Amino acid sequence: MPLLAGAAALALLGWARRPGPGKGQLVQLELPDGTAATAGRVLAERGLVDSAWLFSVYATLRELRVDLEPGEHLLLDTLSPKDLVGQLARLKSRATGRVTLLEGWTHQEIGARLESSGICSNAAFSAAVADAALLERLSVPGDTAEGYLFPDTYELHRNSEADTVVVTLVQATKKQLAELRQKNPEASERMAESYGFSEFQWVTLASILEKEAVDAAELPAIASVFFNRLTDPTFRPERMLQSDPTAAYGCRVEPELAPSCKRFQGRIVPEMLRDSNNRYNTYRHPGLPPGPISNPGKAALLAVLAPNETDYLFFFADGKGRHTFTRSFDDHKAAIRERSER
């Protein structure tokens, strides 16, 4: 009997190390509880294991040392039962994925990248980004963590809880903001005293710069334009930033509020810029929008602290990844005509 038991145990361990029966697809599932029997049933139903019973037996043995976590999980269907247990228990030794998040991405784009990388689902990430209790704990103002999800390359555990990922990204932003303040104390004080900018407004303007600039070298010049529009008494309409990406963001996050957003498919049209129902439309609402419209990188955050000293009030894309900057509206219109005649 001991020999038979030993052989059975070896066979079970061999089975537990075999790749799963899937084809390399990510599967989102919900565990109603953390029992091995439930996990086996759910995994078998979703095609991640070929035997609910064998998984239950194996996981029960492993449960002497680990606990399976109930709730949402995002799993690759080729994982072995051994690795599935590690993922479902969210062990620190489980696999990680290298994920690059780009400057100017919105939280929706970040969520899509995280899901495709097997880190967490887009839906769970979006919910965590808007979790009021989590935002309060992280000292993030506003209704979401938009603007505070720092663009960088991260090594993140696969099948992570979404709030854990949000904490990681927000802490990275907070670290960058603290370092920029420390390295530029006078600029930080000037931003607060001259423009009345809080940290939230700093991040909000940086998020607009990130969506306007193609070449990072132009960020300080674009920042100067927006500061001039906010403060120059000759600029009309007064204190209107007139940034197209702000209106587009409003259509993405609050499409039900503005009639012009009903037909929005990613392209900005004049009707959108005339719609005052869009809270983010900086052609109709003075000053900054209600919050960030993207997640800015370090260069954009620094550009708000240290904008170029110019009298520019306008800029126009030259079609080559750069902009033409002008003081007068007549020169601005001339630049547009020149661009259209090429």
C-alpha positions as CSV (number, residue, x, y, z in Angstrom):
1,M,0.0,0.0,0.0
2,P,2.7,2.5,0.8
3,L,4.2,1.8,-2.7
4,L,0.8,2.4,-4.3
5,A,0.3,5.6,-2.4
6,G,3.8,6.8,-3.3
7,A,3.2,6.0,-7.0
8,A,-0.2,7.9,-6.9
9,A,1.5,10.9,-5.3
10,L,4.2,11.0,-8.0
11,A,1.6,10.6,-10.7
12,L,-0.4,13.6,-9.2
13,L,2.7,15.7,-9.0
14,G,3.5,14.8,-12.6
15,W,0.0,15.8,-13.7
16,A,0.3,19.1,-11.7
17,R,3.4,20.1,-13.7
18,R,1.8,19.5,-17.1
19,P,0.7,22.6,-19.2
20,G,-3.0,23.3,-19.2
21,P,-5.2,22.3,-22.1
22,G,-5.8,25.8,-23.5
23,K,-4.3,27.6,-26.5
24,G,-2.6,30.5,-24.8
25,Q,-5.7,32.6,-24.1
26,L,-6.4,34.8,-21.1
27,V,-9.5,33.7,-19.1
28,Q,-11.2,36.0,-16.6
29,L,-13.1,34.1,-13.9
30,E,-14.7,34.5,-10.5
31,L,-14.0,32.2,-7.5
32,P,-17.0,32.5,-5.1
33,D,-14.9,31.0,-2.3
34,G,-11.4,29.8,-1.7
35,T,-12.0,26.1,-1.4
36,A,-10.1,23.6,-3.6
37,A,-13.3,21.9,-4.7
38,T,-14.8,25.2,-5.9
39,A,-11.6,26.1,-7.7
40,G,-11.4,22.8,-9.4
41,R,-15.0,23.0,-10.6
42,V,-14.6,26.6,-11.9
43,L,-11.3,25.9,-13.6
44,A,-12.7,22.8,-15.3
45,E,-15.8,24.7,-16.5
46,R,-13.6,27.4,-18.1
47,G,-11.2,24.9,-19.7
48,L,-8.1,25.6,-17.6
49,V,-7.8,22.0,-16.2
50,D,-8.9,18.7,-17.6
51,S,-10.0,17.3,-14.3
52,A,-11.8,19.2,-11.5
53,W,-11.2,16.3,-9.1
54,L,-7.5,16.0,-9.7
55,F,-7.1,19.7,-9.3
56,S,-9.1,19.6,-6.1
57,V,-7.0,16.9,-4.6
58,Y,-3.7,18.6,-5.6
59,A,-4.9,22.0,-4.3
60,T,-6.1,20.5,-1.1
61,L,-2.6,19.2,-0.5
62,R,-1.1,22.5,-1.3
63,E,-3.6,24.3,0.9
64,L,-1.7,23.1,3.9
65,R,0.7,25.9,3.0
66,V,-1.3,28.4,0.9
67,D,-4.8,29.8,0.7
68,L,-6.7,30.3,-2.5
69,E,-8.2,33.8,-2.8
70,P,-11.8,34.2,-3.7
71,G,-12.8,36.9,-6.2
72,E,-11.8,37.8,-9.7
73,H,-8.8,36.2,-11.4
74,L,-7.2,36.6,-14.8
75,L,-5.4,33.4,-15.9
76,L,-3.6,32.0,-18.9
77,D,-5.3,28.8,-20.0
78,T,-1.9,27.0,-20.6
79,L,-0.8,27.3,-16.9
80,S,0.0,24.0,-15.2
81,P,-2.2,23.1,-12.1
82,K,0.9,23.9,-10.0
83,D,1.1,27.4,-11.4
84,L,-2.6,27.9,-11.2
85,V,-2.5,27.3,-7.5
86,G,0.3,29.8,-7.2
87,Q,-1.7,32.3,-9.2
88,L,-5.0,31.7,-7.3
89,A,-3.1,32.1,-4.0
90,R,-1.4,35.1,-5.4
91,L,2.0,33.9,-4.1
92,K,4.8,36.4,-4.4
93,S,6.8,33.7,-6.2
94,R,4.2,33.6,-9.1
95,A,5.1,34.8,-12.6
96,T,5.5,38.5,-13.4
97,G,5.1,40.4,-16.6
98,R,7.0,43.4,-17.9
99,V,4.6,46.1,-18.9
100,T,5.4,49.5,-20.5
101,L,2.8,52.3,-20.1
102,L,3.3,55.3,-22.4
103,E,3.1,59.0,-21.6
104,G,-0.2,60.5,-22.4
105,W,-2.2,57.3,-22.1
106,T,-5.6,57.5,-20.3
107,H,-6.6,55.0,-17.6
108,Q,-8.7,53.2,-20.2
109,E,-5.6,52.6,-22.4
110,I,-3.5,51.6,-19.4
111,G,-6.3,49.1,-18.3
112,A,-6.3,47.6,-21.8
113,R,-2.5,47.1,-21.7
114,L,-2.6,45.6,-18.2
115,E,-5.3,43.1,-19.3
116,S,-3.5,42.0,-22.5
117,S,-0.4,41.5,-20.4
118,G,-2.3,39.2,-17.9
119,I,-1.8,41.6,-15.0
120,C,-5.5,42.4,-14.2
121,S,-8.7,42.9,-16.1
122,N,-9.5,46.3,-17.7
123,A,-12.9,46.3,-15.9
124,A,-11.3,45.7,-12.5
125,F,-8.6,48.3,-13.1
126,S,-11.2,50.9,-14.1
127,A,-13.2,50.2,-11.0
128,A,-10.1,50.5,-8.8
129,V,-9.1,53.8,-10.5
130,A,-12.5,55.2,-9.4
131,D,-12.6,53.7,-5.9
132,A,-13.2,56.6,-3.6
133,A,-11.8,54.8,-0.5
134,L,-8.6,53.9,-2.3
135,L,-8.2,57.4,-3.7
136,E,-8.6,58.9,-0.2
137,R,-6.1,56.5,1.2
138,L,-3.6,57.5,-1.5
139,S,-4.4,61.2,-1.1
140,V,-5.5,61.5,-4.7
141,P,-8.0,64.3,-5.3
142,G,-10.7,64.1,-8.0
143,D,-13.1,61.4,-9.0
144,T,-10.5,59.0,-10.4
145,A,-6.7,58.4,-10.3
146,E,-6.4,59.7,-13.9
147,G,-3.2,61.8,-14.0
148,Y,-1.6,59.8,-11.2
149,L,-0.9,56.6,-13.0
150,F,2.8,57.2,-13.8
151,P,3.9,56.1,-17.3
152,D,6.9,53.8,-17.0
153,T,8.0,50.2,-17.5
154,Y,7.0,48.0,-14.6
155,E,7.6,44.4,-13.6
156,L,4.2,43.4,-12.2
157,H,2.8,40.1,-10.9
158,R,0.4,38.4,-13.2
159,N,-3.2,38.0,-11.9
160,S,-2.7,40.9,-9.5
161,E,-5.5,42.6,-7.6
162,A,-6.4,45.8,-9.5
163,D,-6.1,48.1,-6.4
164,T,-2.6,46.8,-5.8
165,V,-1.6,47.9,-9.3
166,V,-3.2,51.3,-8.9
167,V,-1.3,51.8,-5.6
168,T,2.0,51.0,-7.5
169,L,1.3,53.5,-10.3
170,V,0.1,56.2,-8.0
171,Q,3.1,55.8,-5.6
172,A,5.4,56.2,-8.7
173,T,3.7,59.5,-9.6
174,K,3.9,60.8,-6.0
175,K,7.6,60.0,-5.9
176,Q,8.2,61.9,-9.2
177,L,6.2,64.9,-7.9
178,A,8.2,64.9,-4.6
179,E,11.5,64.7,-6.5
180,L,10.5,67.5,-8.8
181,R,9.5,69.8,-5.9
182,Q,12.8,69.0,-4.1
183,K,14.9,69.7,-7.2
184,N,12.9,72.8,-8.2
185,P,11.8,74.4,-4.9
186,E,11.6,78.0,-6.3
187,A,9.7,77.0,-9.4
188,S,7.3,75.0,-7.3
189,E,6.6,77.9,-5.0
190,R,6.3,80.3,-8.0
191,M,3.7,78.0,-9.6
192,A,1.6,78.0,-6.4
193,E,2.0,81.7,-5.8
194,S,1.7,83.1,-9.3
195,Y,-0.9,80.8,-10.7
196,G,-2.5,79.4,-7.6
197,F,-1.8,75.9,-8.7
198,S,-2.2,73.0,-6.4
199,E,-0.6,69.6,-7.1
200,F,-3.9,68.5,-8.8
201,Q,-3.8,71.5,-11.1
202,W,-0.2,70.9,-11.8
203,V,-0.9,67.4,-12.9
204,T,-4.0,68.5,-14.8
205,L,-2.0,71.0,-17.0
206,A,0.8,68.5,-17.5
207,S,-1.8,66.0,-18.7
208,I,-2.9,68.5,-21.4
209,L,0.6,69.2,-22.5
210,E,1.2,65.4,-22.9
211,K,-1.8,65.2,-25.3
212,E,-0.8,68.3,-27.3
213,A,3.0,67.6,-27.8
214,V,4.4,65.2,-30.3
215,D,8.0,66.2,-29.6
216,A,8.9,66.3,-25.9
217,A,11.3,69.2,-26.7
218,E,8.3,71.4,-27.3
219,L,6.6,70.8,-23.9
220,P,8.0,74.0,-22.2
221,A,6.9,76.1,-25.2
222,I,3.4,74.7,-25.2
223,A,3.3,75.2,-21.4
224,S,4.1,78.9,-22.0
225,V,1.2,79.2,-24.4
226,F,-1.3,77.9,-21.9
227,F,0.0,80.0,-19.0
228,N,-0.2,83.0,-21.3
229,R,-3.8,82.2,-22.2
230,L,-4.6,82.0,-18.5
231,T,-3.0,85.3,-17.5
232,D,-2.7,87.6,-20.6
233,P,-5.4,90.2,-20.4
234,T,-5.4,90.7,-24.2
235,F,-6.3,87.0,-24.9
236,R,-9.9,86.4,-25.9
237,P,-12.0,84.6,-24.9
238,E,-10.5,85.3,-21.5
239,R,-8.7,82.4,-19.7
240,M,-9.9,79.8,-22.3
241,L,-7.2,77.2,-22.9
242,Q,-8.8,76.1,-26.2
243,S,-7.2,72.7,-26.2
244,D,-8.9,70.1,-28.5
245,P,-7.9,67.0,-26.5
246,T,-9.8,68.2,-23.4
247,A,-13.1,68.1,-25.3
248,A,-12.2,64.7,-26.7
249,Y,-11.6,63.4,-23.2
250,G,-15.0,64.6,-22.0
251,C,-16.6,62.6,-24.8
252,R,-14.7,59.5,-23.7
253,V,-15.5,59.7,-20.0
254,E,-18.9,61.6,-20.0
255,P,-20.5,61.0,-23.4
256,E,-24.0,61.1,-21.9
257,L,-23.6,64.7,-20.8
258,A,-22.9,66.4,-24.2
259,P,-25.1,66.0,-27.3
260,S,-22.0,66.5,-29.5
261,C,-20.4,63.3,-28.1
262,K,-23.1,61.0,-29.5
263,R,-21.3,60.6,-32.8
264,F,-17.8,60.8,-31.4
265,Q,-15.5,58.1,-32.8
266,G,-12.1,59.5,-31.8
267,R,-12.0,62.4,-34.2
268,I,-12.6,66.0,-32.9
269,V,-15.1,68.0,-34.9
270,P,-16.2,71.7,-34.6
271,E,-19.5,70.7,-33.1
272,M,-17.7,69.3,-30.1
273,L,-15.8,72.5,-29.5
274,R,-19.0,74.5,-29.4
275,D,-20.7,72.2,-26.9
276,S,-20.8,73.8,-23.4
277,N,-22.4,70.7,-22.0
278,N,-19.0,69.0,-22.2
279,R,-17.4,69.9,-18.8
280,Y,-13.9,69.2,-20.2
281,N,-14.4,71.5,-23.2
282,T,-11.8,74.3,-22.7
283,Y,-13.3,76.3,-25.6
284,R,-16.4,76.9,-23.6
285,H,-15.2,76.7,-20.0
286,P,-12.4,79.0,-18.7
287,G,-9.4,77.7,-16.8
288,L,-8.4,74.1,-16.4
289,P,-10.8,71.2,-17.0
290,P,-12.2,69.3,-14.0
291,G,-9.2,67.0,-13.8
292,P,-6.4,65.4,-15.8
293,I,-7.1,64.1,-19.3
294,S,-4.1,61.7,-19.5
295,N,-1.2,60.5,-17.4
296,P,1.8,62.7,-17.8
297,G,5.4,61.7,-17.7
298,K,8.3,63.5,-16.0
299,A,9.1,65.9,-18.8
300,A,5.5,67.2,-19.0
301,L,5.4,67.7,-15.2
302,L,8.7,69.5,-15.3
303,A,7.5,71.7,-18.2
304,V,4.7,73.1,-16.0
305,L,7.2,73.9,-13.3
306,A,9.6,75.5,-15.8
307,P,7.8,76.8,-18.9
308,N,9.6,78.8,-21.5
309,E,9.4,82.5,-21.2
310,T,7.5,83.6,-24.3
311,D,4.6,85.8,-25.4
312,Y,3.1,83.1,-27.5
313,L,-0.7,82.7,-27.5
314,F,-1.1,80.3,-30.3
315,F,0.5,77.2,-31.8
316,F,-0.4,75.1,-34.8
317,A,0.8,71.6,-35.9
318,D,3.1,71.9,-38.9
319,G,2.4,68.3,-40.1
320,K,5.9,67.1,-39.3
321,G,5.6,66.5,-35.6
322,R,6.4,70.0,-34.6
323,H,4.4,73.2,-34.0
324,T,4.5,76.8,-35.3
325,F,4.2,79.3,-32.4
326,T,2.8,82.8,-32.8
327,R,1.7,85.8,-30.7
328,S,-1.1,87.2,-32.9
329,F,-4.2,85.5,-34.2
330,D,-3.4,86.9,-37.7
331,D,0.0,85.1,-37.7
332,H,-1.7,82.0,-36.4
333,K,-4.2,82.1,-39.3
334,A,-1.3,82.7,-41.8
335,A,0.4,79.6,-40.4
336,I,-2.7,77.5,-40.9
337,R,-3.1,78.8,-44.5
338,E,0.6,78.0,-45.2
339,R,0.1,74.5,-43.9
340,S,-3.1,73.9,-46.0
341,E,-1.4,75.2,-49.2
342,R,1.5,72.7,-49.0
